[in-house]
Amino acid sequence: MFSSSCQVTSMRVLPTRSAKAPATVRVSASVKQKQLIFRQATAEDLVDIKRMVLKERMNPLGLPADRFIIAEDAEGKVMGFGQLQQQPNAEHVQFLELRTLIVTDAARGQGVGSAVVKHLLETPAAMTTDVYLSTLGSSIPFYKKAGFTLVPIRQIPRAMWFEALAGSVVASLVAQDRLVVLMRAAPENTVDNSAASSQTVL
Protein backbone atom coordinates (compact mmCIF):
# COMPACT_ATOMS: atom_id res chain seq x y z
CA MET A 1 0.00 0.00 0.00
CA PHE A 2 1.10 3.55 -0.47
CA SER A 3 2.18 5.68 2.41
CA SER A 4 -0.62 7.71 3.93
CA SER A 5 1.58 10.81 4.23
CA CYS A 6 1.16 13.71 1.84
CA GLN A 7 4.60 13.16 0.33
CA VAL A 8 4.82 9.55 -0.74
CA THR A 9 8.35 8.22 -0.57
CA SER A 10 7.61 4.72 -1.77
CA MET A 11 4.83 2.88 -3.46
CA ARG A 12 4.22 -0.86 -3.44
CA VAL A 13 1.50 -3.00 -4.90
CA LEU A 14 1.61 -6.47 -3.46
CA PRO A 15 2.23 -8.92 -6.32
CA THR A 16 -0.72 -11.11 -7.08
CA ARG A 17 -0.71 -14.59 -8.51
CA SER A 18 -4.42 -14.84 -9.24
CA ALA A 19 -5.87 -15.84 -12.58
CA LYS A 20 -6.42 -12.16 -13.33
CA ALA A 21 -2.72 -11.37 -13.11
CA PRO A 22 -0.90 -11.00 -16.45
CA ALA A 23 0.92 -14.09 -17.61
CA THR A 24 3.84 -12.20 -19.10
CA VAL A 25 5.89 -9.16 -18.26
CA ARG A 26 8.27 -7.03 -20.25
CA VAL A 27 11.68 -6.07 -18.90
CA SER A 28 13.15 -2.77 -20.01
CA ALA A 29 16.76 -1.77 -20.44
CA SER A 30 18.54 -0.65 -17.30
CA VAL A 31 17.29 2.58 -15.73
CA LYS A 32 20.27 3.94 -13.82
CA GLN A 33 21.50 0.47 -12.95
CA LYS A 34 18.00 -0.90 -12.27
CA GLN A 35 15.77 -3.02 -14.48
CA LEU A 36 12.11 -2.20 -14.80
CA ILE A 37 9.44 -4.82 -15.22
CA PHE A 38 6.22 -3.65 -16.85
CA ARG A 39 2.95 -5.38 -16.10
CA GLN A 40 -0.74 -4.76 -16.59
CA ALA A 41 -2.43 -3.27 -13.54
CA THR A 42 -4.98 -5.44 -11.74
CA ALA A 43 -8.06 -4.61 -9.69
CA GLU A 44 -5.92 -4.96 -6.57
CA ASP A 45 -3.79 -2.02 -7.75
CA LEU A 46 -6.68 0.35 -8.35
CA VAL A 47 -7.22 1.57 -4.78
CA ASP A 48 -3.58 2.60 -4.52
CA ILE A 49 -3.58 4.16 -7.98
CA LYS A 50 -6.55 6.35 -7.04
CA ARG A 51 -4.95 7.31 -3.75
CA MET A 52 -1.75 8.38 -5.48
CA VAL A 53 -3.67 10.30 -8.13
CA LEU A 54 -5.52 12.30 -5.46
CA LYS A 55 -2.29 13.05 -3.60
CA GLU A 56 -0.77 14.37 -6.80
CA ARG A 57 -3.90 16.51 -7.37
CA MET A 58 -4.52 14.91 -10.75
CA ASN A 59 -7.80 14.10 -12.50
CA PRO A 60 -9.38 11.20 -10.52
CA LEU A 61 -11.79 10.26 -13.31
CA GLY A 62 -11.23 7.58 -15.92
CA LEU A 63 -8.98 5.19 -14.00
CA PRO A 64 -9.90 1.61 -15.04
CA ALA A 65 -7.21 -0.87 -14.10
CA ASP A 66 -7.07 -2.46 -17.53
CA ARG A 67 -5.65 0.73 -19.08
CA PHE A 68 -2.76 1.08 -16.65
CA ILE A 69 0.79 -0.17 -16.98
CA ILE A 70 2.74 -0.60 -13.75
CA ALA A 71 6.54 -0.28 -13.67
CA GLU A 72 8.27 -2.28 -10.93
CA ASP A 73 11.87 -2.95 -10.07
CA ALA A 74 13.26 -6.49 -9.97
CA GLU A 75 12.16 -6.82 -6.33
CA GLY A 76 8.52 -6.02 -7.09
CA LYS A 77 8.61 -2.47 -5.76
CA VAL A 78 6.35 -0.16 -7.76
CA MET A 79 8.29 2.71 -9.32
CA GLY A 80 5.56 4.38 -11.36
CA PHE A 81 2.62 3.92 -13.71
CA GLY A 82 0.69 5.49 -16.58
CA GLN A 83 -2.20 4.83 -18.95
CA LEU A 84 -3.36 5.34 -22.53
CA GLN A 85 -7.02 6.19 -23.07
CA GLN A 86 -8.70 5.98 -26.47
CA GLN A 87 -10.63 9.11 -27.42
CA PRO A 88 -12.74 10.14 -30.45
CA ASN A 89 -12.29 13.58 -31.95
CA ALA A 90 -14.97 15.65 -33.65
CA GLU A 91 -14.56 13.76 -36.91
CA HIS A 92 -14.87 10.43 -35.07
CA VAL A 93 -11.22 9.66 -35.74
CA GLN A 94 -9.70 7.86 -32.80
CA PHE A 95 -6.66 9.13 -30.95
CA LEU A 96 -4.98 8.13 -27.71
CA GLU A 97 -4.49 10.28 -24.64
CA LEU A 98 -1.51 9.63 -22.40
CA ARG A 99 -2.74 10.20 -18.86
CA THR A 100 -1.94 9.73 -15.19
CA LEU A 101 1.84 9.44 -15.45
CA ILE A 102 3.10 9.20 -11.88
CA VAL A 103 6.53 8.26 -10.52
CA THR A 104 7.04 7.63 -6.82
CA ASP A 105 9.19 10.12 -4.93
CA ALA A 106 11.79 7.43 -4.24
CA ALA A 107 12.11 6.64 -7.97
CA ARG A 108 12.29 10.18 -9.32
CA GLY A 109 15.42 11.28 -11.13
CA GLN A 110 16.15 7.73 -12.27
CA GLY A 111 14.57 7.83 -15.71
CA VAL A 112 11.47 5.89 -14.66
CA GLY A 113 9.02 8.43 -16.07
CA SER A 114 10.79 8.41 -19.43
CA ALA A 115 10.81 4.60 -19.45
CA VAL A 116 7.06 4.42 -18.74
CA VAL A 117 6.30 6.91 -21.51
CA LYS A 118 8.55 5.01 -23.93
CA HIS A 119 6.85 1.73 -23.05
CA LEU A 120 3.36 3.19 -23.60
CA LEU A 121 4.34 4.79 -26.91
CA GLU A 122 5.72 1.49 -28.18
CA THR A 123 2.44 -0.38 -27.70
CA PRO A 124 0.81 -1.50 -30.98
CA ALA A 125 -2.05 1.00 -30.63
CA ALA A 126 0.29 3.96 -30.10
CA MET A 127 2.40 2.99 -33.11
CA THR A 128 -0.57 3.57 -35.43
CA THR A 129 -2.46 6.33 -33.60
CA ASP A 130 -1.62 9.91 -32.66
CA VAL A 131 -1.08 10.37 -28.92
CA TYR A 132 -2.10 13.56 -27.08
CA LEU A 133 -1.62 14.67 -23.49
CA SER A 134 -2.29 17.68 -21.29
CA THR A 135 0.35 18.78 -18.84
CA LEU A 136 1.92 21.78 -17.13
CA GLY A 137 4.02 24.11 -19.21
CA SER A 138 7.03 23.30 -17.07
CA SER A 139 6.86 19.67 -18.29
CA ILE A 140 7.22 20.53 -21.99
CA PRO A 141 10.99 19.74 -22.15
CA PHE A 142 10.40 16.28 -20.63
CA TYR A 143 7.78 15.30 -23.20
CA LYS A 144 9.64 16.88 -26.12
CA LYS A 145 12.38 14.32 -25.53
CA ALA A 146 9.75 11.63 -26.22
CA GLY A 147 8.75 13.24 -29.51
CA PHE A 148 5.80 15.38 -28.41
CA THR A 149 5.15 18.84 -29.86
CA LEU A 150 2.97 21.70 -28.66
CA VAL A 151 -0.57 21.77 -30.06
CA PRO A 152 -2.01 25.22 -30.91
CA ILE A 153 -5.19 26.03 -28.99
CA ARG A 154 -7.34 25.95 -32.13
CA GLN A 155 -6.12 22.43 -32.96
CA ILE A 156 -6.86 20.79 -29.61
CA PRO A 157 -9.26 17.83 -30.16
CA ARG A 158 -12.79 18.53 -28.96
CA ALA A 159 -12.69 15.49 -26.68
CA MET A 160 -10.02 17.33 -24.66
CA TRP A 161 -11.64 20.78 -24.56
CA PHE A 162 -13.31 20.42 -21.16
CA GLU A 163 -10.24 18.82 -19.58
CA ALA A 164 -8.01 21.54 -21.02
CA LEU A 165 -10.30 24.30 -19.76
CA ALA A 166 -10.74 22.86 -16.27
CA GLY A 167 -7.06 21.92 -16.09
CA SER A 168 -6.03 25.47 -17.00
CA VAL A 169 -7.89 26.81 -13.97
CA VAL A 170 -6.39 24.21 -11.64
CA ALA A 171 -2.88 24.69 -13.06
CA SER A 172 -3.09 28.43 -12.50
CA LEU A 173 -4.50 28.25 -8.97
CA VAL A 174 -2.61 25.24 -7.62
CA ALA A 175 0.67 25.12 -9.54
CA GLN A 176 0.95 28.73 -10.70
CA ASP A 177 1.64 27.33 -14.15
CA ARG A 178 -0.16 27.08 -17.48
CA LEU A 179 -1.71 23.96 -18.94
CA VAL A 180 -0.67 22.89 -22.44
CA VAL A 181 -1.67 20.13 -24.86
CA LEU A 182 1.04 18.16 -26.64
CA MET A 183 0.89 15.58 -29.42
CA ARG A 184 3.11 12.85 -30.80
CA ALA A 185 2.18 11.77 -34.31
CA ALA A 186 1.89 8.05 -34.93
CA PRO A 187 5.23 6.78 -36.31
CA GLU A 188 3.51 4.82 -39.06
CA ASN A 189 1.60 7.92 -40.18
CA THR A 190 4.83 9.91 -40.20
CA VAL A 191 6.50 7.30 -42.35
CA ASP A 192 3.55 7.21 -44.75
CA ASN A 193 3.52 11.00 -45.07
CA SER A 194 7.26 11.10 -45.66
CA ALA A 195 6.97 8.46 -48.36
CA ALA A 196 4.15 10.35 -50.05
CA SER A 197 6.15 13.59 -49.95
CA SER A 198 9.17 11.89 -51.51
CA GLN A 199 7.01 10.75 -54.41
CA THR A 200 5.57 14.18 -55.13
CA VAL A 201 6.50 15.53 -58.56
CA LEU A 202 7.49 19.18 -58.42
Accessible surface in RSA format (square Angstrom, percent):
REM  Atomic radii and reference values for relative SASA: ProtOr
REM  Chains: A
REM  Algorithm: Lee & Richards
REM  Probe-radius: 1.40
REM  Slices: 20
REM RES _ NUM      All-atoms   Total-Side   Main-Chain    Non-polar    All polar
REM                ABS   REL    ABS   REL    ABS   REL    ABS   REL    ABS   REL
RES MET A   1   136.93  70.9 106.90  70.7  30.03  71.5 106.14  90.2  30.79  40.8
RES PHE A   2    10.40   5.2   0.82   0.5   9.58  24.9   0.82   0.5   9.57  27.4
RES SER A   3    40.75  34.4  27.15  36.2  13.60  31.3  27.08  57.7  13.67  19.1
RES SER A   4   109.38  92.4  81.79 109.2  27.58  63.5  46.91  99.9  62.46  87.5
RES SER A   5    56.77  48.0  45.74  61.0  11.03  25.4  50.58 107.7   6.19   8.7
RES CYS A   6   101.03  76.4  82.21  91.7  18.82  44.2  38.63  97.9  62.40  67.3
RES GLN A   7   125.04  69.9 120.33  87.9   4.72  11.2  54.46 115.9  70.58  53.5
RES VAL A   8     4.94   3.3   2.17   2.0   2.77   6.7   2.17   1.9   2.77   7.5
RES THR A   9    88.39  62.9  87.05  88.3   1.34   3.2  63.50  85.3  24.89  37.6
RES SER A  10    45.66  38.6  44.94  60.0   0.72   1.7  14.15  30.1  31.51  44.1
RES MET A  11     0.77   0.4   0.00   0.0   0.77   1.8   0.74   0.6   0.03   0.0
RES ARG A  12    92.34  38.8  91.85  46.8   0.49   1.2  30.58  41.8  61.76  37.4
RES VAL A  13     4.97   3.3   4.32   3.9   0.65   1.6   4.97   4.3   0.00   0.0
RES LEU A  14   118.96  66.3 114.01  81.6   4.96  12.5 114.01  80.1   4.96  13.3
RES PRO A  15    71.62  52.2  51.61  47.1  20.01  72.7  53.05  43.8  18.58 115.4
RES THR A  16    35.21  25.0  23.03  23.3  12.18  29.0  23.92  32.1  11.29  17.1
RES ARG A  17   205.12  86.1 167.27  85.3  37.84  90.1  87.82 120.0 117.30  71.1
RES SER A  18    54.01  45.6  35.30  47.1  18.71  43.1  46.02  98.0   7.99  11.2
RES ALA A  19   112.86 103.8  67.42 104.0  45.43 103.4  80.78 113.8  32.08  85.0
RES LYS A  20   158.07  77.1 131.00  80.4  27.07  64.5  88.36  79.5  69.71  74.3
RES ALA A  21    24.45  22.5  11.65  18.0  12.80  29.1  11.65  16.4  12.80  33.9
RES PRO A  22    47.69  34.8  20.42  18.6  27.27  99.1  31.49  26.0  16.20 100.7
RES ALA A  23   107.51  98.8  61.62  95.1  45.89 104.4  71.91 101.3  35.60  94.3
RES THR A  24   111.96  79.6  99.32 100.7  12.64  30.1  71.87  96.5  40.09  60.6
RES VAL A  25    80.87  53.2  53.36  48.3  27.51  66.3  57.60  50.0  23.28  63.1
RES ARG A  26   109.37  45.9 104.25  53.1   5.12  12.2  48.90  66.8  60.46  36.6
RES VAL A  27    74.48  49.0  48.72  44.1  25.77  62.1  48.72  42.3  25.77  69.9
RES SER A  28    24.16  20.4  14.12  18.8  10.04  23.1  21.08  44.9   3.08   4.3
RES ALA A  29    86.40  79.4  65.34 100.8  21.06  47.9  76.68 108.0   9.72  25.8
RES SER A  30    79.09  66.8  52.39  69.9  26.70  61.5  23.65  50.4  55.43  77.7
RES VAL A  31    16.38  10.8  12.56  11.4   3.82   9.2  16.12  14.0   0.26   0.7
RES LYS A  32   139.09  67.9 113.53  69.7  25.56  60.9  80.74  72.7  58.35  62.2
RES GLN A  33   173.09  96.8 141.52 103.4  31.57  75.2  55.29 117.7 117.80  89.3
RES LYS A  34    92.23  45.0  88.42  54.3   3.81   9.1  58.31  52.5  33.92  36.1
RES GLN A  35    92.92  52.0  87.48  63.9   5.44  12.9  15.13  32.2  77.79  59.0
RES LEU A  36     0.61   0.3   0.61   0.4   0.00   0.0   0.61   0.4   0.00   0.0
RES ILE A  37    40.41  23.0  40.41  30.1   0.00   0.0  40.41  29.1   0.00   0.0
RES PHE A  38     7.45   3.7   3.87   2.4   3.57   9.3   4.07   2.5   3.38   9.7
RES ARG A  39    27.77  11.7  24.71  12.6   3.07   7.3  21.52  29.4   6.26   3.8
RES GLN A  40    62.38  34.9  59.23  43.3   3.15   7.5  31.68  67.4  30.70  23.3
RES ALA A  41     5.60   5.2   0.00   0.0   5.60  12.7   0.00   0.0   5.60  14.8
RES THR A  42     8.72   6.2   3.59   3.6   5.13  12.2   7.82  10.5   0.90   1.4
RES ALA A  43    62.07  57.1  47.61  73.5  14.46  32.9  48.00  67.6  14.07  37.3
RES GLU A  44    86.76  49.8  67.80  51.3  18.96  45.1  46.96  90.8  39.80  32.5
RES ASP A  45     0.28   0.2   0.28   0.3   0.00   0.0   0.00   0.0   0.28   0.3
RES LEU A  46    38.66  21.5  38.66  27.7   0.00   0.0  38.66  27.2   0.00   0.0
RES VAL A  47    87.13  57.3  84.14  76.2   2.99   7.2  85.61  74.4   1.53   4.1
RES ASP A  48     3.48   2.4   3.48   3.5   0.00   0.0   0.00   0.0   3.48   3.5
RES ILE A  49     0.53   0.3   0.53   0.4   0.00   0.0   0.53   0.4   0.00   0.0
RES LYS A  50    96.74  47.2  96.55  59.2   0.19   0.4  45.12  40.6  51.62  55.0
RES ARG A  51    83.42  35.0  79.27  40.4   4.15   9.9  25.99  35.5  57.43  34.8
RES MET A  52     0.16   0.1   0.16   0.1   0.00   0.0   0.16   0.1   0.00   0.0
RES VAL A  53     0.00   0.0   0.00   0.0   0.00   0.0   0.00   0.0   0.00   0.0
RES LEU A  54   109.51  61.0  95.46  68.3  14.06  35.3  96.46  67.7  13.05  35.1
RES LYS A  55    52.05  25.4  27.03  16.6  25.02  59.6  35.01  31.5  17.04  18.2
RES GLU A  56    64.00  36.7  44.57  33.7  19.44  46.3   5.41  10.5  58.60  47.8
RES ARG A  57   172.81  72.6 145.60  74.2  27.21  64.8  49.78  68.0 123.03  74.6
RES MET A  58    65.85  34.1  52.87  35.0  12.97  30.9  53.80  45.7  12.05  16.0
RES ASN A  59    62.62  43.2  47.31  45.7  15.31  36.9  29.52  71.0  33.10  32.0
RES PRO A  60    65.72  47.9  54.23  49.4  11.49  41.8  54.23  44.8  11.49  71.4
RES LEU A  61   129.51  72.1 127.76  91.4   1.75   4.4 129.51  91.0   0.00   0.0
RES GLY A  62    33.02  40.7   0.00   N/A  33.02  40.7  21.10  57.9  11.92  26.7
RES LEU A  63     9.89   5.5   1.27   0.9   8.62  21.7   2.96   2.1   6.93  18.7
RES PRO A  64    49.50  36.1  41.08  37.4   8.42  30.6  48.86  40.3   0.64   4.0
RES ALA A  65    15.90  14.6  12.22  18.9   3.68   8.4  12.22  17.2   3.68   9.8
RES ASP A  66   108.19  75.8  88.43  88.0  19.76  46.7  40.49  95.3  67.69  67.5
RES ARG A  67    64.91  27.3  53.50  27.3  11.41  27.2  30.86  42.2  34.04  20.6
RES PHE A  68     0.00   0.0   0.00   0.0   0.00   0.0   0.00   0.0   0.00   0.0
RES ILE A  69    25.46  14.5  25.39  18.9   0.06   0.2  25.39  18.3   0.06   0.2
RES ILE A  70     0.00   0.0   0.00   0.0   0.00   0.0   0.00   0.0   0.00   0.0
RES ALA A  71     0.02   0.0   0.02   0.0   0.00   0.0   0.02   0.0   0.00   0.0
RES GLU A  72    13.36   7.7  13.36  10.1   0.00   0.0   0.00   0.0  13.36  10.9
RES ASP A  73    12.87   9.0  12.51  12.5   0.36   0.8   4.52  10.6   8.35   8.3
RES ALA A  74    77.09  70.9  47.68  73.6  29.40  66.9  47.72  67.2  29.36  77.8
RES GLU A  75   147.76  84.8 119.61  90.5  28.15  67.0  50.38  97.4  97.38  79.5
RES GLY A  76    14.60  18.0   0.00   N/A  14.60  18.0  13.17  36.2   1.43   3.2
RES LYS A  77    61.06  29.8  61.06  37.5   0.00   0.0  22.41  20.2  38.65  41.2
RES VAL A  78     0.35   0.2   0.27   0.2   0.08   0.2   0.27   0.2   0.08   0.2
RES MET A  79     6.70   3.5   6.70   4.4   0.00   0.0   3.75   3.2   2.95   3.9
RES GLY A  80     0.00   0.0   0.00   N/A   0.00   0.0   0.00   0.0   0.00   0.0
RES PHE A  81     0.83   0.4   0.83   0.5   0.00   0.0   0.83   0.5   0.00   0.0
RES GLY A  82     0.00   0.0   0.00   N/A   0.00   0.0   0.00   0.0   0.00   0.0
RES GLN A  83     0.00   0.0   0.00   0.0   0.00   0.0   0.00   0.0   0.00   0.0
RES LEU A  84    23.37  13.0  15.04  10.8   8.33  20.9  15.04  10.6   8.33  22.4
RES GLN A  85    32.44  18.1  32.44  23.7   0.00   0.0   1.71   3.6  30.73  23.3
RES GLN A  86   114.92  64.3  96.41  70.5  18.51  44.1  21.37  45.5  93.55  71.0
RES GLN A  87    27.32  15.3  27.32  20.0   0.00   0.0   0.00   0.0  27.32  20.7
RES PRO A  88    65.11  47.5  62.07  56.6   3.04  11.1  62.07  51.2   3.04  18.9
RES ASN A  89    37.44  25.8  31.06  30.0   6.38  15.4   4.81  11.6  32.63  31.5
RES ALA A  90    42.25  38.8  13.14  20.3  29.11  66.2  24.20  34.1  18.05  47.8
RES GLU A  91   125.08  71.8 104.74  79.2  20.33  48.4  60.33 116.7  64.75  52.9
RES HIS A  92   152.78  83.5 135.32  94.1  17.45  44.6  93.36  96.2  59.42  69.1
RES VAL A  93    90.55  59.6  86.63  78.4   3.92   9.4  90.52  78.6   0.04   0.1
RES GLN A  94    84.65  47.3  73.09  53.4  11.56  27.5  36.19  77.0  48.46  36.8
RES PHE A  95     6.92   3.5   6.92   4.3   0.00   0.0   6.92   4.2   0.00   0.0
RES LEU A  96     9.58   5.3   9.58   6.9   0.00   0.0   9.58   6.7   0.00   0.0
RES GLU A  97     0.98   0.6   0.98   0.7   0.00   0.0   0.00   0.0   0.98   0.8
RES LEU A  98     6.51   3.6   2.14   1.5   4.37  11.0   2.14   1.5   4.37  11.8
RES ARG A  99    24.47  10.3  18.50   9.4   5.97  14.2  10.57  14.5  13.90   8.4
RES THR A 100     9.65   6.9   2.67   2.7   6.97  16.6   0.92   1.2   8.73  13.2
RES LEU A 101    31.50  17.5  13.73   9.8  17.78  44.7  13.73   9.6  17.78  47.8
RES ILE A 102     5.34   3.0   1.77   1.3   3.57   8.6   5.34   3.8   0.00   0.0
RES VAL A 103    20.00  13.2  16.63  15.1   3.38   8.1  16.63  14.4   3.38   9.2
RES THR A 104     0.65   0.5   0.65   0.7   0.00   0.0   0.00   0.0   0.65   1.0
RES ASP A 105    41.60  29.1  26.02  25.9  15.58  36.8  17.77  41.8  23.83  23.8
RES ALA A 106    48.98  45.0  21.58  33.3  27.40  62.3  33.32  46.9  15.67  41.5
RES ALA A 107     0.62   0.6   0.24   0.4   0.38   0.9   0.28   0.4   0.34   0.9
RES ARG A 108   118.55  49.8  97.70  49.8  20.85  49.6  50.69  69.3  67.86  41.1
RES GLY A 109    63.55  78.4   0.00   N/A  63.55  78.4  42.77 117.4  20.77  46.5
RES GLN A 110    35.86  20.1  35.61  26.0   0.25   0.6  15.60  33.2  20.26  15.4
RES GLY A 111    36.69  45.2   0.00   N/A  36.69  45.2  28.34  77.8   8.34  18.7
RES VAL A 112     2.24   1.5   0.86   0.8   1.38   3.3   0.86   0.7   1.38   3.7
RES GLY A 113    10.40  12.8   0.00   N/A  10.40  12.8   5.89  16.2   4.51  10.1
RES SER A 114    59.60  50.4  52.25  69.7   7.35  16.9  33.94  72.3  25.65  35.9
RES ALA A 115    16.00  14.7   8.82  13.6   7.18  16.3  13.73  19.3   2.27   6.0
RES VAL A 116     0.10   0.1   0.10   0.1   0.00   0.0   0.10   0.1   0.00   0.0
RES VAL A 117     1.16   0.8   1.16   1.1   0.00   0.0   1.16   1.0   0.00   0.0
RES LYS A 118   122.29  59.7 118.49  72.7   3.80   9.0  92.55  83.3  29.74  31.7
RES HIS A 119    18.88  10.3  17.01  11.8   1.88   4.8  10.59  10.9   8.29   9.6
RES LEU A 120     3.05   1.7   3.05   2.2   0.00   0.0   3.05   2.1   0.00   0.0
RES LEU A 121    11.60   6.5  10.96   7.8   0.64   1.6  10.96   7.7   0.64   1.7
RES GLU A 122    67.46  38.7  50.48  38.2  16.98  40.4  27.32  52.8  40.14  32.8
RES THR A 123    33.69  24.0  31.04  31.5   2.65   6.3  33.28  44.7   0.41   0.6
RES PRO A 124   115.76  84.4 105.75  96.4  10.01  36.4 112.29  92.7   3.46  21.5
RES ALA A 125    52.90  48.6  43.27  66.8   9.62  21.9  51.08  71.9   1.82   4.8
RES ALA A 126     0.00   0.0   0.00   0.0   0.00   0.0   0.00   0.0   0.00   0.0
RES MET A 127    67.60  35.0  67.60  44.7   0.00   0.0  63.42  53.9   4.18   5.5
RES THR A 128    69.66  49.5  53.35  54.1  16.31  38.9  38.83  52.2  30.83  46.6
RES THR A 129    25.70  18.3  23.48  23.8   2.21   5.3   7.73  10.4  17.97  27.2
RES ASP A 130    41.18  28.8  38.94  38.8   2.24   5.3   2.81   6.6  38.37  38.3
RES VAL A 131     0.00   0.0   0.00   0.0   0.00   0.0   0.00   0.0   0.00   0.0
RES TYR A 132    28.18  13.2  28.18  16.0   0.00   0.0   2.56   1.9  25.62  31.6
RES LEU A 133     1.80   1.0   1.80   1.3   0.00   0.0   1.80   1.3   0.00   0.0
RES SER A 134    28.54  24.1   7.36   9.8  21.18  48.8   0.13   0.3  28.41  39.8
RES THR A 135    20.32  14.4  11.87  12.0   8.45  20.1  10.73  14.4   9.59  14.5
RES LEU A 136    59.08  32.9  58.31  41.7   0.77   1.9  58.31  40.9   0.77   2.1
RES GLY A 137    10.76  13.3   0.00   N/A  10.76  13.3   3.70  10.2   7.05  15.8
RES SER A 138    85.21  72.0  52.11  69.5  33.10  76.2  50.13 106.8  35.07  49.1
RES SER A 139    32.97  27.9  28.65  38.2   4.32  10.0   7.59  16.2  25.39  35.6
RES ILE A 140    19.98  11.4  19.98  14.9   0.00   0.0  19.98  14.4   0.00   0.0
RES PRO A 141    83.29  60.7  78.13  71.2   5.16  18.8  82.04  67.7   1.26   7.8
RES PHE A 142    70.34  35.2  62.38  38.6   7.96  20.7  65.69  39.8   4.65  13.3
RES TYR A 143    17.70   8.3  17.70  10.1   0.00   0.0   1.35   1.0  16.34  20.1
RES LYS A 144   117.93  57.5 102.06  62.6  15.87  37.8  46.10  41.5  71.83  76.5
RES LYS A 145   182.78  89.2 141.56  86.9  41.22  98.1  93.69  84.3  89.09  94.9
RES ALA A 146    35.24  32.4  13.40  20.7  21.85  49.7  25.79  36.3   9.45  25.0
RES GLY A 147    42.42  52.3   0.00   N/A  42.42  52.3  30.82  84.6  11.60  26.0
RES PHE A 148     2.44   1.2   0.00   0.0   2.44   6.4   0.00   0.0   2.44   7.0
RES THR A 149    81.14  57.7  81.12  82.2   0.02   0.0  65.61  88.1  15.53  23.5
RES LEU A 150    87.44  48.7  68.95  49.3  18.48  46.5  68.95  48.4  18.48  49.7
RES VAL A 151    13.33   8.8   6.38   5.8   6.94  16.7   7.04   6.1   6.29  17.1
RES PRO A 152    72.25  52.7  61.35  55.9  10.90  39.6  72.09  59.5   0.16   1.0
RES ILE A 153   148.69  84.6 139.72 104.1   8.97  21.6 139.72 100.6   8.97  24.4
RES ARG A 154   230.87  96.9 195.48  99.6  35.39  84.3  76.14 104.1 154.73  93.8
RES GLN A 155   122.71  68.6 104.59  76.4  18.12  43.1  36.30  77.3  86.40  65.5
RES ILE A 156    21.98  12.5  16.38  12.2   5.60  13.5  16.38  11.8   5.60  15.2
RES PRO A 157    13.99  10.2   5.30   4.8   8.68  31.6  13.99  11.5   0.00   0.0
RES ARG A 158   149.79  62.9 137.60  70.1  12.19  29.0  29.46  40.3 120.33  72.9
RES ALA A 159    42.74  39.3   8.21  12.7  34.54  78.6  21.09  29.7  21.65  57.4
RES MET A 160     0.56   0.3   0.51   0.3   0.05   0.1   0.52   0.4   0.04   0.1
RES TRP A 161   131.76  52.9 126.62  61.3   5.14  12.1 124.62  66.4   7.14  11.6
RES PHE A 162   163.52  81.8 156.57  97.0   6.95  18.1 160.97  97.6   2.55   7.3
RES GLU A 163    43.58  25.0  38.84  29.4   4.73  11.3  23.00  44.5  20.58  16.8
RES ALA A 164    12.26  11.3  11.63  18.0   0.63   1.4  11.96  16.8   0.30   0.8
RES LEU A 165   125.86  70.1 121.33  86.8   4.53  11.4 125.46  88.1   0.40   1.1
RES ALA A 166    39.90  36.7  32.25  49.8   7.65  17.4  39.18  55.2   0.72   1.9
RES GLY A 167    16.16  19.9   0.00   N/A  16.16  19.9  14.52  39.8   1.64   3.7
RES SER A 168    45.65  38.6  41.31  55.1   4.35  10.0  26.77  57.0  18.88  26.4
RES VAL A 169    81.37  53.5  76.84  69.6   4.53  10.9  81.37  70.7   0.00   0.0
RES VAL A 170    73.09  48.1  72.27  65.4   0.81   2.0  73.09  63.5   0.00   0.0
RES ALA A 171     4.51   4.2   1.28   2.0   3.23   7.4   4.27   6.0   0.24   0.6
RES SER A 172    63.82  53.9  55.31  73.8   8.51  19.6  21.65  46.1  42.16  59.1
RES LEU A 173   130.14  72.5 110.90  79.3  19.24  48.4 113.19  79.5  16.94  45.6
RES VAL A 174    65.55  43.1  44.86  40.6  20.69  49.8  49.00  42.6  16.54  44.9
RES ALA A 175    43.45  40.0  19.65  30.3  23.80  54.1  26.94  37.9  16.51  43.7
RES GLN A 176   141.03  78.9 107.70  78.7  33.34  79.4  64.45 137.2  76.59  58.1
RES ASP A 177    36.80  25.8  23.98  23.9  12.81  30.3  15.65  36.8  21.15  21.1
RES ARG A 178   139.88  58.7 132.39  67.5   7.49  17.8  65.53  89.6  74.36  45.1
RES LEU A 179    37.12  20.7  17.49  12.5  19.63  49.4  17.49  12.3  19.63  52.8
RES VAL A 180    10.03   6.6   4.66   4.2   5.37  12.9  10.03   8.7   0.00   0.0
RES VAL A 181     3.12   2.1   0.78   0.7   2.35   5.7   0.78   0.7   2.35   6.4
RES LEU A 182     0.00   0.0   0.00   0.0   0.00   0.0   0.00   0.0   0.00   0.0
RES MET A 183    45.96  23.8  45.06  29.8   0.90   2.1  44.78  38.1   1.18   1.6
RES ARG A 184    21.88   9.2  21.75  11.1   0.14   0.3  15.98  21.8   5.91   3.6
RES ALA A 185    44.16  40.6  34.40  53.1   9.76  22.2  34.40  48.4   9.76  25.9
RES ALA A 186     0.00   0.0   0.00   0.0   0.00   0.0   0.00   0.0   0.00   0.0
RES PRO A 187    42.15  30.7  36.31  33.1   5.84  21.2  41.98  34.7   0.17   1.1
RES GLU A 188    89.46  51.4  87.18  66.0   2.28   5.4  29.97  58.0  59.49  48.6
RES ASN A 189    59.87  41.3  58.67  56.7   1.20   2.9  14.81  35.6  45.06  43.6
RES THR A 190    67.00  47.7  64.18  65.1   2.82   6.7  59.71  80.2   7.29  11.0
RES VAL A 191    99.26  65.3  96.33  87.2   2.93   7.1  98.68  85.7   0.59   1.6
RES ASP A 192    89.65  62.8  83.10  82.7   6.55  15.5  26.87  63.2  62.78  62.6
RES ASN A 193    97.78  67.4  95.43  92.2   2.35   5.7  25.64  61.7  72.14  69.7
RES SER A 194    65.43  55.3  54.46  72.7  10.97  25.3  37.78  80.4  27.65  38.7
RES ALA A 195    44.74  41.1  38.20  59.0   6.53  14.9  44.30  62.4   0.44   1.2
RES ALA A 196    61.42  56.5  50.72  78.3  10.69  24.3  56.03  78.9   5.39  14.3
RES SER A 197    78.90  66.7  61.70  82.3  17.20  39.6  36.55  77.8  42.35  59.3
RES SER A 198    92.94  78.5  51.56  68.8  41.38  95.3  52.57 112.0  40.36  56.5
RES GLN A 199   140.01  78.3 114.94  84.0  25.07  59.7  43.79  93.2  96.23  73.0
RES THR A 200    84.62  60.2  61.65  62.5  22.97  54.7  51.99  69.8  32.63  49.3
RES VAL A 201   140.44  92.4 112.92 102.2  27.51  66.3 116.54 101.3  23.90  64.8
RES LEU A 202   204.99 114.2 137.47  98.3  67.52 169.7 169.17 118.8  35.82  96.4
END  Absolute sums over single chains surface
CHAIN  1 A    11589.0       9399.6       2189.4       7092.5       4496.5
END  Absolute sums over all chains
TOTAL         11589.0       9399.6       2189.4       7092.5       4496.5
